[in-house]
Amino acid sequence: MDTDLNRAAVWVAIALAICAGCDSGQTTGSPSLDDAYTADGGIVMEGLPADISSGGANAPPDAIDTSMADSGADAECVGAGCPCPEGFESTATGCIDIDECQLDNGGCGDRAQCVNERGSAPSCRCRDGRIDVHGDGSECLGTLAVSLGESHVCAISEDRVVYCWGDNTYGQLGDGTNDSRLQPVRLSMGGYWTAIAAGGHHTCGIRDRTVYCWGSNAVIGQPLGSPNATRPVRVGHDDDWSEIATGDLSACAIARGALYCWGQDVSSTRPGDSPLEIIPVAYEPKMIGGGPSDDWSGISAGRQHFCGFRRGLPICFGAALNPQVVGEGETLDEAFRAVGAVGEWDVISAGHYKVCGIRDGALYCWGQGALGNGVFETLQRPTRVGTDADWKAVVAGSASCGIRGGSVYCWGHLHDSGRADGVRQYALVPTRIGDADDWIAVDAHRGTMCGLRGMGLYCWGDDANGQLGRGIGGSVNVPARVGLTNDYTGVAVGE
């Protein structure tokens, strides 16, 4: 009988305690009861019978500590109740983390993914490998094209805006300053950009079908001795440009099928000229060849030579037509050299002192340096590299790269790795980079390489001037996303 009376008294005390908090609007019960229940529903209130205190059969069926359910120790008992901390909401069973991402993607925008952070504001991360400009997902760049120069990189975003990063000694980033950048900075001129080509210490691009260049005065359409341009300068008067490529001190572009070049006179064919000799300069675009009927396409640049297709015929020119650079072949119009027959090459790429091409899936290179066959050599005729027949893309340079079966392979001067002894890293045969098999484009310049996986831009190799664009500096051996943490459809490297 006494036991029954004791139990009745306990339940009356509990009822009174619960009712004491009714006027305050609290749904979590009184402080004493919240303190009394453990996480597993047991009651530790001093003076209660043991079978109740231990969570036994006589414990109330709703004996749940709302400050502990789901949120653990995140809630604190303060004043007349146990309020949930910031970032949590109170429910009948406890404090539940608020998922701010459910409302308007957490304010992240359609190019970023909202990531819910427990008990705090959400974070934003750029989608699909886009460049994260500021490291917080507030500006995410999808890229349509990217080009590497001597020590800088420029890219066109999905909004057709140009961003550049790396060395800016000559104003080649085009942001109106000479300040070098470790991460992408917006070009000072907006508009609708459709092509970008980074050269030695300059950059050129096509905006609204008009050519603009900036950086070193050698290729900005101004006489030698003129100041370098830290902002884009219009070159020529045509307004129907479609393609552009830049070398160390020259540039070539295509308008209505006709080829024009300016800067160093790449059309010189004087015998005995050194590929490094500075020869007459054209300040304005000069037509090379026969005009629109030439139907040029696929122009690419080496240091001082260019290659492309003229009416489907693979042509190289420049470097005084040095056969050790552009290879042997029929000399045309005293300026061009045919390096194959119409339809013979699917892809052809000029770079540094060499040329590489793909035909029927097989890779061929010629010129000087590490051509992919295990030695340093000079070859005047296209020579097959390996026996594989599934090459999809290639870019020639002091570092050359290609895509085979979805994987990216590189050879030549891969990077300096910041070594104190100055020893360069070389691969004499195509060497797989990373383990990804979804690469769609790749490009390289000297010891820096970049490629596209889906819509994500990755770079690796030499970062002496911040050209990897990661915001922190430092060379890396494996592909790393551009941006502070990082959408692309094309990639190209300037010499």
WORA-V382282 format. One record per residue. N is the residue number from 1. RES is the residue in one small letter. PHI is phi in radians with two decimals (none if undefined). Layout:
# WORA-V382282
{{N | RES | PHI} {N | RES | PHI}}
This chain:
# WORA-V382282
{{1 | m | none} {2 | d | -1.07} {3 | t | -1.11} {4 | d | -1.09} {5 | l | -1.14} {6 | n | -1.08} {7 | r | -1.12} {8 | a | -1.09} {9 | a | -1.10} {10 | v | -1.08} {11 | w | -1.13} {12 | v | -1.11} {13 | a | -1.08} {14 | i | -1.12} {15 | a | -1.05} {16 | l | -1.11} {17 | a | -1.13} {18 | i | -1.14} {19 | c | -1.13} {20 | a | -1.09} {21 | g | -1.67} {22 | c | -1.16} {23 | d | -1.19} {24 | s | -1.36} {25 | g | 1.40} {26 | q | -1.23} {27 | t | -1.83} {28 | t | -1.74} {29 | g | 1.55} {30 | s | -1.41} {31 | p | -1.02} {32 | s | -1.13} {33 | l | -1.26} {34 | d | -1.06} {35 | d | -1.23} {36 | a | -1.29} {37 | y | -1.58} {38 | t | -1.55} {39 | a | -1.10} {40 | d | -1.67} {41 | g | 1.62} {42 | g | -1.25} {43 | i | -1.84} {44 | v | -2.04} {45 | m | -1.12} {46 | e | -1.08} {47 | g | 1.69} {48 | l | -1.41} {49 | p | -1.02} {50 | a | -1.05} {51 | d | -1.24} {52 | i | -1.49} {53 | s | -1.04} {54 | s | -1.59} {55 | g | 1.37} {56 | g | -1.35} {57 | a | -1.12} {58 | n | -1.63} {59 | a | -1.21} {60 | p | -1.00} {61 | p | -1.14} {62 | d | -1.83} {63 | a | -1.35} {64 | i | -2.19} {65 | d | -1.37} {66 | t | -1.17} {67 | s | -1.34} {68 | m | -1.85} {69 | a | -1.08} {70 | d | 1.23} {71 | s | -1.64} {72 | g | 1.06} {73 | a | -1.60} {74 | d | -1.21} {75 | a | -1.62} {76 | e | -2.13} {77 | c | -1.45} {78 | v | -2.33} {79 | g | 1.05} {80 | a | -1.51} {81 | g | -2.83} {82 | c | -1.98} {83 | p | -1.25} {84 | c | -1.38} {85 | p | -1.22} {86 | e | -1.04} {87 | g | 1.65} {88 | f | -2.14} {89 | e | -2.20} {90 | s | -1.50} {91 | t | -2.24} {92 | a | -1.14} {93 | t | -1.97} {94 | g | 2.59} {95 | c | -1.64} {96 | i | -1.96} {97 | d | -1.07} {98 | i | -1.44} {99 | d | -1.62} {100 | e | -1.14} {101 | c | -1.22} {102 | q | -1.26} {103 | l | -1.85} {104 | d | 0.92} {105 | n | 0.95} {106 | g | 1.15} {107 | g | 1.34} {108 | c | -1.44} {109 | g | 1.55} {110 | d | -1.38} {111 | r | -1.76} {112 | a | -2.19} {113 | q | -1.81} {114 | c | -1.42} {115 | v | -2.06} {116 | n | -1.25} {117 | e | -1.90} {118 | r | -1.01} {119 | g | 1.26} {120 | s | -2.54} {121 | a | -1.08} {122 | p | -1.26} {123 | s | -1.96} {124 | c | -2.01} {125 | r | -2.22} {126 | c | -1.10} {127 | r | -1.40} {128 | d | 0.94} {129 | g | 1.32} {130 | r | -1.05} {131 | i | -1.16} {132 | d | -1.65} {133 | v | -1.12} {134 | h | -1.87} {135 | g | 1.45} {136 | d | -2.18} {137 | g | 1.32} {138 | s | -1.39} {139 | e | -2.42} {140 | c | -1.99} {141 | l | -1.82} {142 | g | -1.55} {143 | t | -2.08} {144 | l | -1.66} {145 | a | -2.78} {146 | v | -2.51} {147 | s | -2.46} {148 | l | -1.79} {149 | g | -1.77} {150 | e | -0.98} {151 | s | -2.65} {152 | h | -2.51} {153 | v | -2.36} {154 | c | -2.29} {155 | a | -2.51} {156 | i | -1.84} {157 | s | -1.42} {158 | e | -1.14} {159 | d | -1.57} {160 | r | 1.17} {161 | v | -1.90} {162 | v | -1.66} {163 | y | -2.19} {164 | c | -2.37} {165 | w | -2.77} {166 | g | 1.90} {167 | d | -1.18} {168 | n | -2.36} {169 | t | -1.01} {170 | y | -1.76} {171 | g | 1.45} {172 | q | -1.23} {173 | l | -1.48} {174 | g | 1.23} {175 | d | -1.71} {176 | g | 1.52} {177 | t | -2.27} {178 | n | -2.02} {179 | d | -1.49} {180 | s | -1.24} {181 | r | -2.28} {182 | l | -1.58} {183 | q | -2.53} {184 | p | -1.02} {185 | v | -2.21} {186 | r | -1.30} {187 | l | -1.06} {188 | s | -1.22} {189 | m | -1.97} {190 | g | -1.45} {191 | g | 1.92} {192 | y | -1.93} {193 | w | -1.51} {194 | t | -2.08} {195 | a | -2.64} {196 | i | -2.48} {197 | a | -2.56} {198 | a | -1.56} {199 | g | -1.92} {200 | g | -0.98} {201 | h | -2.29} {202 | h | -2.60} {203 | t | -2.45} {204 | c | -2.26} {205 | g | -2.73} {206 | i | -1.99} {207 | r | -2.16} {208 | d | 0.89} {209 | r | 1.15} {210 | t | -2.02} {211 | v | -1.55} {212 | y | -2.26} {213 | c | -2.34} {214 | w | -2.69} {215 | g | 1.88} {216 | s | -0.97} {217 | n | -1.21} {218 | a | -1.15} {219 | v | -2.32} {220 | i | -1.91} {221 | g | 1.31} {222 | q | -2.14} {223 | p | -1.05} {224 | l | -1.02} {225 | g | 1.72} {226 | s | -1.21} {227 | p | -1.09} {228 | n | -1.11} {229 | a | -1.84} {230 | t | -1.58} {231 | r | -2.32} {232 | p | -1.00} {233 | v | -2.15} {234 | r | -1.19} {235 | v | -2.02} {236 | g | 1.26} {237 | h | -2.12} {238 | d | -1.28} {239 | d | -2.34} {240 | d | -2.47} {241 | w | -1.39} {242 | s | -2.19} {243 | e | -2.41} {244 | i | -2.65} {245 | a | -2.50} {246 | t | -2.27} {247 | g | -1.82} {248 | d | -1.17} {249 | l | -2.33} {250 | s | -2.70} {251 | a | -2.58} {252 | c | -2.33} {253 | a | -2.54} {254 | i | -2.02} {255 | a | -2.32} {256 | r | 0.93} {257 | g | 1.52} {258 | a | -1.56} {259 | l | -1.79} {260 | y | -2.22} {261 | c | -2.36} {262 | w | -2.67} {263 | g | 1.61} {264 | q | -1.02} {265 | d | -1.30} {266 | v | -1.22} {267 | s | -1.54} {268 | s | -1.09} {269 | t | -2.19} {270 | r | -1.11} {271 | p | -1.10} {272 | g | 1.50} {273 | d | -1.10} {274 | s | -1.32} {275 | p | -1.04} {276 | l | -1.67} {277 | e | -1.25} {278 | i | -1.44} {279 | i | -2.07} {280 | p | -0.83} {281 | v | -1.88} {282 | a | -1.83} {283 | y | -1.39} {284 | e | -2.03} {285 | p | -0.93} {286 | k | -2.02} {287 | m | -1.14} {288 | i | -1.98} {289 | g | 1.72} {290 | g | -1.71} {291 | g | 1.70} {292 | p | -0.96} {293 | s | -1.14} {294 | d | -1.19} {295 | d | 0.91} {296 | w | -1.23} {297 | s | -2.77} {298 | g | 1.06} {299 | i | -1.30} {300 | s | -2.43} {301 | a | -2.19} {302 | g | -1.78} {303 | r | -1.16} {304 | q | -2.42} {305 | h | -2.49} {306 | f | -2.30} {307 | c | -2.38} {308 | g | -3.03} {309 | f | -1.98} {310 | r | -1.95} {311 | r | 0.88} {312 | g | 1.49} {313 | l | -1.51} {314 | p | -1.22} {315 | i | -2.22} {316 | c | -2.18} {317 | f | -2.70} {318 | g | 1.74} {319 | a | 0.86} {320 | a | 0.94} {321 | l | 0.93} {322 | n | -1.00} {323 | p | -1.09} {324 | q | -1.36} {325 | v | -1.99} {326 | v | -1.67} {327 | g | 1.54} {328 | e | -1.45} {329 | g | 2.77} {330 | e | -1.29} {331 | t | -1.46} {332 | l | -2.03} {333 | d | 0.96} {334 | e | 1.01} {335 | a | -2.41} {336 | f | -2.03} {337 | r | -2.21} {338 | a | -1.31} {339 | v | -2.03} {340 | g | 2.82} {341 | a | -1.78} {342 | v | -1.02} {343 | g | 1.42} {344 | e | -1.29} {345 | w | -1.86} {346 | d | -1.47} {347 | v | -2.43} {348 | i | -2.48} {349 | s | -2.41} {350 | a | -1.61} {351 | g | -2.86} {352 | h | 0.81} {353 | y | -1.95} {354 | k | -2.65} {355 | v | -2.42} {356 | c | -2.27} {357 | g | -2.65} {358 | i | -2.19} {359 | r | -2.45} {360 | d | 0.90} {361 | g | 1.41} {362 | a | -1.61} {363 | l | -1.75} {364 | y | -2.30} {365 | c | -2.43} {366 | w | -2.73} {367 | g | 2.11} {368 | q | -2.20} {369 | g | 1.92} {370 | a | -1.45} {371 | l | -1.71} {372 | g | 1.78} {373 | n | -1.91} {374 | g | 1.64} {375 | v | -2.50} {376 | f | -1.47} {377 | e | -2.69} {378 | t | -2.13} {379 | l | -2.22} {380 | q | -1.74} {381 | r | -2.24} {382 | p | -0.95} {383 | t | -2.19} {384 | r | -1.18} {385 | v | -1.84} {386 | g | 1.20} {387 | t | -2.10} {388 | d | -1.20} {389 | a | -2.28} {390 | d | -2.25} {391 | w | -1.30} {392 | k | -1.94} {393 | a | -2.67} {394 | v | -2.66} {395 | v | -2.33} {396 | a | -1.63} {397 | g | 3.12} {398 | s | -1.07} {399 | a | -1.94} {400 | s | -1.97} {401 | c | -2.45} {402 | g | -2.66} {403 | i | -2.05} {404 | r | -2.34} {405 | g | 1.04} {406 | g | 1.53} {407 | s | -1.71} {408 | v | -1.78} {409 | y | -2.18} {410 | c | -2.35} {411 | w | -2.70} {412 | g | 1.67} {413 | h | -1.35} {414 | l | -1.37} {415 | h | -3.10} {416 | d | -1.56} {417 | s | 1.08} {418 | g | 1.16} {419 | r | -1.22} {420 | a | -1.16} {421 | d | -1.44} {422 | g | 1.30} {423 | v | -1.26} {424 | r | -1.52} {425 | q | -1.59} {426 | y | -2.19} {427 | a | -2.21} {428 | l | -1.61} {429 | v | -2.31} {430 | p | -0.95} {431 | t | -2.12} {432 | r | -1.15} {433 | i | -1.88} {434 | g | 1.18} {435 | d | -2.08} {436 | a | -1.23} {437 | d | -2.26} {438 | d | -2.19} {439 | w | -1.28} {440 | i | -2.07} {441 | a | -2.79} {442 | v | -2.63} {443 | d | -2.65} {444 | a | -2.70} {445 | h | -2.54} {446 | r | 0.84} {447 | g | -1.72} {448 | t | -2.06} {449 | m | -2.33} {450 | c | -2.43} {451 | g | -2.71} {452 | l | -2.00} {453 | r | -2.12} {454 | g | 1.04} {455 | m | -1.85} {456 | g | -1.71} {457 | l | -1.74} {458 | y | -2.21} {459 | c | -2.32} {460 | w | -2.75} {461 | g | 1.78} {462 | d | -1.19} {463 | d | -2.30} {464 | a | -1.03} {465 | n | -2.10} {466 | g | 1.37} {467 | q | -1.30} {468 | l | -1.39} {469 | g | 1.19} {470 | r | -1.57} {471 | g | 1.48} {472 | i | -2.19} {473 | g | 1.30} {474 | g | 1.86} {475 | s | -1.21} {476 | v | -2.35} {477 | n | -1.60} {478 | v | -2.12} {479 | p | -0.96} {480 | a | -2.23} {481 | r | -1.13} {482 | v | -1.33} {483 | g | 1.98} {484 | l | -1.28} {485 | t | -2.20} {486 | n | none} {487 | d | none} {488 | y | -2.37} {489 | t | -2.24} {490 | g | -2.73} {491 | v | -2.51} {492 | a | -2.61} {493 | v | -2.01} {494 | g | -1.57} {495 | e | -1.47}}
